[in-house]
Amino acid sequence: MTSANLTLTAAAGDRRKTLWTHLLRRATPWLFSLPAIVFVAMFFGYPVVQNIVMSFQEYTTSTFYSGQAPWVGLGNYVTILSSYLFTTTMVNTALFTIGSITFQFVIGLALALFFKRNFPLSGFLRSMLLLPWLLPLIASSAVWKWLLDQESGALNQFLGLFGVPAVPWLVDPTLALAGVIGVNIWLGIPFNVAILYSGLQAVPKELYEAGALDGAVGWRAFRHITWPNIRSVVSVVLVLGVVYTLKVVDIILGLTGGGPANSTQTLATNAYNKSFIEFNFGEGAAISNILIVVSLVFAMVYLYISRREPTE
């Protein structure tokens, strides 16, 4: 073999080595991400795809025996969208979500600002505030159902001391949704306080000291220093709160079961009833997909906000 052939062989070997090194560098991030990708595909992607397919089928209890699920196309969606209950569940879902998120955030932010001040037992009180968040939701709803009971509830017993007649918190169609929203607000406040408090702790104290020299104290300090520095945290709290509230089922089922007269029926509870009470899995899947689309809209809003934050 001549020296020219040896040179060409060495050059080809170097090119192959360089190519393999380049490919390995490109593939390394994907190899590290592969376990997470497989997990998401198996436990999130596959169920979502199956749910979408099921929404186009007449999937009932007979399917488990016969294995047959006739294809109905958009039939399930047409049935759901044309149902008188769909408008009610959409309105209830909107009211439940907006009411819960608004009060959870406002009260949570007020408490986070309160606990930001150093005072005796502040750490103990913050830890106690987390208890509603740590309790099982079914247990919490059972306790609140007893507290709000019209006849023997502790709240009506207390109001009775001041001559207030018993209030049908959970059995009156005009009050039931407000009662459920109130319970959900109580359950969601600890999450808001925990996240917002951590955001407030990250604001540099030097900014407040510099702002105080220019007269930025109290409300002006909050408006010009605190709020701009916690906007990214606020967006996370609001979007996660909306997505979580949209899919709330156990609290409503534990308190009212969606009643009375469907006054507390939401998209999530309606999907549950269609699938596990009426055993009409096709229509239940269709409602679930509508709920997924609504959640995706808020997820896209969050991504848009989070990408804009660094450039502002």
C-alpha positions in Angstrom: 0.0 0.0 0.0 1.4 3.3 -1.0 1.8 6.3 1.2 -1.0 8.1 -0.7 -3.4 5.2 0.0 -2.4 5.3 3.6 -3.1 9.0 3.8 -6.5 8.6 2.2 -7.4 5.7 4.5 -6.4 7.8 7.6 -8.4 10.8 6.3 -11.5 8.6 5.8 -11.1 7.2 9.3 -10.8 10.7 10.7 -14.0 11.8 8.9 -15.9 8.7 10.2 -14.7 9.4 13.7 -15.7 13.1 13.4 -19.1 12.1 12.0 -19.7 9.6 14.8 -18.6 12.2 17.4 -21.0 14.7 15.9 -23.9 12.3 15.8 -23.2 11.2 19.4 -23.3 14.8 20.6 -26.5 15.4 18.8 -28.1 12.3 20.1 -26.9 12.6 23.8 -29.7 15.1 24.9 -32.3 12.8 23.3 -30.9 9.7 25.0 -31.1 11.5 28.4 -34.7 12.6 27.6 -35.7 9.1 26.3 -37.0 7.8 29.7 -39.2 10.9 30.2 -40.5 10.7 26.6 -41.4 7.0 27.0 -43.1 7.7 30.3 -45.2 10.6 28.9 -46.1 8.6 25.8 -47.2 5.6 27.8 -49.0 7.2 30.7 -50.3 10.5 29.0 -50.1 10.2 25.3 -51.6 6.8 24.9 -54.6 7.5 27.2 -55.3 10.8 25.4 -55.2 9.1 22.0 -57.5 6.3 23.3 -59.9 8.9 24.7 -60.1 10.7 21.4 -60.8 7.4 19.5 -63.4 6.4 22.1 -65.2 9.8 21.6 -65.9 8.7 18.0 -67.4 5.4 19.1 -70.6 4.1 20.7 -68.6 2.7 23.7 -70.9 1.3 26.4 -70.8 -1.6 28.9 -71.8 -4.0 26.2 -68.4 -3.3 24.5 -66.6 -5.0 27.4 -68.5 -8.3 26.5 -68.8 -8.1 22.7 -65.6 -6.1 22.0 -67.7 -4.1 19.5 -67.7 -0.3 19.6 -69.6 0.9 16.5 -68.1 4.0 14.9 -70.4 7.0 15.2 -68.1 9.8 14.0 -69.1 13.1 15.4 -72.4 11.7 16.8 -71.2 11.9 20.4 -70.1 15.5 20.0 -73.4 16.5 18.3 -75.4 14.8 21.2 -73.3 16.6 23.8 -73.3 20.0 22.2 -77.0 19.9 21.5 -77.9 18.8 25.0 -79.7 21.3 27.2 -77.2 20.4 30.0 -74.1 21.5 28.0 -74.9 25.2 28.3 -75.5 24.8 32.0 -72.3 22.9 32.6 -70.3 25.5 30.5 -71.7 28.4 32.5 -71.2 26.6 35.8 -67.7 25.7 34.9 -66.9 29.3 34.0 -68.5 30.7 37.2 -66.8 28.0 39.3 -63.4 28.6 37.8 -63.5 32.4 37.7 -65.0 32.7 41.2 -62.5 30.2 42.7 -59.4 31.6 41.0 -60.2 35.3 41.7 -60.8 34.8 45.5 -58.0 32.3 45.9 -55.5 34.6 44.3 -56.6 37.8 46.1 -56.8 36.2 49.5 -53.6 34.2 48.9 -51.6 37.3 47.8 -52.9 39.2 50.8 -51.8 36.5 53.2 -48.5 36.1 51.4 -47.8 39.8 51.9 -48.9 39.5 55.5 -46.6 36.6 56.2 -43.7 38.4 54.5 -43.4 40.5 57.6 -41.4 39.0 60.4 -43.5 38.4 63.5 -43.7 35.8 66.2 -45.2 32.4 65.2 -45.3 33.4 61.5 -43.6 30.1 60.5 -46.0 28.1 62.6 -49.0 29.9 61.2 -47.8 29.3 57.6 -47.4 25.6 58.3 -50.9 25.5 59.8 -52.3 27.3 56.7 -51.1 24.3 54.6 -53.4 21.8 56.3 -56.3 22.3 53.9 -54.0 21.6 51.0 -52.6 18.4 52.7 -55.9 16.8 53.6 -57.6 14.4 51.2 -60.2 16.2 49.2 -62.9 13.7 49.9 -62.3 14.1 53.6 -62.4 17.9 53.3 -65.6 17.8 51.3 -67.2 15.5 53.9 -66.3 17.9 56.7 -67.6 20.9 54.8 -70.8 19.1 53.9 -71.5 18.6 57.6 -70.5 22.2 58.4 -72.9 23.6 55.7 -75.8 21.2 56.5 -79.1 23.1 56.7 -80.4 21.4 59.7 -77.5 20.5 61.9 -74.5 22.3 60.3 -72.1 24.1 62.5 -72.3 27.3 60.3 -76.1 27.5 60.6 -75.9 26.8 64.3 -73.5 29.7 64.7 -75.7 32.0 62.6 -78.7 30.9 64.7 -77.1 32.5 67.7 -77.6 35.9 66.0 -81.2 35.1 65.0 -80.3 34.2 61.4 -82.6 31.5 60.0 -81.0 28.3 58.6 -79.5 28.8 55.2 -79.8 26.0 52.6 -76.2 26.3 51.4 -76.0 23.0 49.5 -79.7 22.2 48.7 -80.9 25.5 47.2 -80.1 25.8 43.4 -79.4 29.5 43.8 -76.9 29.0 46.6 -75.3 25.6 46.0 -72.8 26.8 43.4 -71.7 29.7 45.7 -71.3 27.2 48.6 -69.1 24.8 46.4 -67.0 27.8 45.2 -66.5 28.9 48.8 -65.2 25.4 49.8 -62.9 25.3 46.8 -61.5 28.7 47.6 -60.7 27.5 51.1 -58.9 24.5 49.6 -56.9 26.5 47.1 -55.7 29.3 49.3 -52.7 27.4 50.7 -51.3 26.7 47.2 -51.5 30.4 46.3 -49.9 31.5 49.6 -47.0 29.0 49.2 -46.1 29.9 45.7 -46.7 33.7 46.0 -44.8 33.8 49.3 -41.8 32.2 47.7 -42.0 34.7 44.9 -42.1 37.6 47.3 -39.1 36.3 49.2 -37.1 36.4 45.9 -37.6 40.2 45.5 -34.3 41.9 46.5 -34.6 44.0 49.6 -32.3 46.6 48.1 -35.1 47.5 45.7 -37.4 48.5 48.5 -34.6 50.4 50.2 -33.8 52.3 47.0 -37.5 52.9 46.3 -38.1 54.2 49.8 -35.6 57.0 49.1 -37.8 58.1 46.2 -41.0 57.8 48.2 -42.1 54.4 47.0 -43.6 52.9 50.1 -46.8 51.1 50.8 -49.1 50.8 47.8 -46.6 52.5 45.5 -43.9 50.0 46.5 -46.2 47.2 45.7 -47.2 48.7 42.4 -43.7 49.6 41.1 -41.5 47.1 42.8 -43.3 44.0 44.1 -45.8 43.4 41.3 -43.3 43.7 38.4 -40.9 41.3 40.1 -43.6 38.6 40.8 -45.5 38.8 37.5 -43.9 35.5 36.3 -44.9 33.8 39.5 -48.4 35.2 39.3 -48.8 33.8 35.7 -47.8 30.4 36.9 -50.2 30.5 39.9 -53.1 31.6 37.8 -52.6 29.2 34.9 -52.0 26.2 37.2 -55.0 27.2 39.3 -57.3 27.4 36.2 -56.1 24.1 34.9 -56.6 22.4 38.3 -60.0 24.0 38.9 -61.3 23.0 35.5 -60.9 19.4 36.4 -62.2 19.4 39.9 -64.6 16.5 40.4 -64.2 15.1 43.9 -65.1 18.2 45.8 -68.3 18.8 43.9 -69.3 15.1 44.0 -68.6 15.0 47.8 -70.7 18.2 48.5 -73.6 18.1 46.1 -73.1 15.4 43.5 -73.7 18.0 40.8 -77.1 19.0 42.2 -79.6 20.2 43.1 -81.2 20.5 39.7 -77.7 20.4 38.0 -76.9 23.8 39.6 -73.4 22.6 40.4 -72.8 20.4 37.4 -69.6 21.2 35.5 -67.9 19.8 32.5 -65.7 17.6 34.7 -68.6 16.2 36.8 -70.8 15.7 33.6 -68.0 13.7 32.0 -67.8 11.6 35.2 -71.5 11.0 35.3 -71.7 10.1 31.6 -68.8 7.6 32.0 -69.3 6.0 35.4 -73.0 6.6 36.2 -74.7 6.3 32.9 -71.8 4.1 31.5 -71.9 6.0 28.2 -68.1 6.1 27.7 -68.3 7.6 24.2 -70.1 10.7 25.3 -68.1 10.9 28.5 -64.9 10.9 26.4 -66.3 13.6 24.1 -66.9 15.9 27.1 -63.4 15.1 28.4 -61.9 16.1 25.1 -63.7 19.4 25.2 -62.3 19.9 28.7 -58.8 19.0 27.4 -59.1 21.6 24.7 -60.1 24.3 27.1 -57.1 23.4 29.4 -54.8 23.5 26.4 -55.9 27.0 25.6 -54.8 28.2 29.0 -51.6 26.2 28.7 -50.8 28.0 25.5 -51.6 31.3 27.2 -49.1 30.4 29.9 -46.4 29.5 27.4 -47.0 32.8 25.5 -46.7 34.8 28.7 -43.6 32.9 30.0 -41.8 33.5 26.6 -42.6 37.2 26.7 -41.4 37.8 30.3 -37.6 37.8 29.6 -38.0 40.4 26.7 -40.0 42.9 28.7 
